[in-house]
């Protein structure tokens, strides 16, 4: 299947600092990428939809000024957590939309574990 | 998107078939059924998807009832590495996000 990478795989930062997470589609072009957040023992929660060359669409309750999303190319989307707080500690996962031989598919990155101290 | 209902947990013996059910009674005619799984601390992994007909690939088989109100994911010979949370998702529009429910935690034991 198609490959999606994330960098870094884990990061620890201090409260008040900003952290950037990269999501790359390695072997296909993705016009649409998605960002999810997952807290321990919970399911994935969609944060935003990122379309190449346009502004991201955020889900209700997700602060767009806190979670900055940029999708400048067909293979890269970034999520920047600004002024991070301990409650932002979570597992952040991106995915990329791909239309393959079997139709519409969505492939996920391995996730980035963010710990804010 | 239609909602799905899955049992919270299931157990399966290694080497046996694992049959994971999913109810999607409000599914509409052009919504697909997708299955993903998530192994602990990893990103979800695509397994299979289908619309009306049964589907099979190297990982699993998907059986969709004729009225499309339910489906079953079959792992023919479960291994310990199949221990994961399995998500059944229905989706209408191509390119829209997958919305995850709580899924089924499958525990495969030797």
Contacts between the chains, C-beta under 8 A, distances in Angstrom:
chain1	res1	chain2	res2	distance
A	1	B	46	6.1
A	4	B	43	7.6
A	6	B	43	7.8
A	31	B	95	7.9
A	32	B	95	5.4
A	34	B	97	4.7
A	34	B	98	7.7
A	36	B	100	7.8
A	43	B	87	7.6
A	43	B	100	4.6
A	43	B	101	6.4
A	43	B	102	5.4
A	43	B	103	6.5
A	44	B	38	7.8
A	44	B	44	7.0
A	44	B	100	4.4
A	45	B	100	7.7
A	46	B	97	5.1
A	46	B	99	6.4
A	46	B	100	8.0
A	49	B	96	8.0
A	49	B	97	5.8
A	91	B	41	7.3
A	93	B	43	5.0
A	93	B	44	7.4
A	95	B	43	7.6
A	95	B	44	7.7
A	95	B	97	7.9
A	95	B	98	7.4
A	97	B	95	5.1
A	99	B	94	7.1
A	102	B	49	7.5
A	103	B	32	7.6
A	103	B	49	7.3
A	103	B	94	7.6
A	104	B	32	7.4
A	104	B	91	7.9
A	104	B	94	4.1
A	104	B	95	6.8
A	105	B	46	6.0
A	105	B	49	7.5
A	106	B	46	7.2
A	106	B	97	7.7
A	106	B	98	5.5
A	107	B	46	6.3
A	108	B	36	7.8
A	108	B	43	3.7
A	108	B	44	4.7
A	108	B	45	7.2
A	108	B	46	7.8
A	109	B	43	5.2
A	110	B	42	5.9
A	110	B	43	4.9
A	111	B	41	7.2
A	111	B	42	6.5
A	111	B	43	4.8
A	113	B	41	7.5
